[in-house]
């Protein structure tokens, strides 16, 4: 039950930044899509979201595991 509470708060942190996400068990995936012209803004929003997640986790006595944290950048031409 405690995990459900934490997961709900995590979803609030993510949606406050206008990003989409998917959660399964203890894994979370955060998504953002953008046009090439707004690429810098998307990077700023994503970075701010990850910082907010890290801040929330620290205040909740949790730790973001950097060895399990990945960023994938997919582009098309």
Order of alpha helices (4+ residues) and beta strands (2+ residues): alpha-beta-beta-alpha
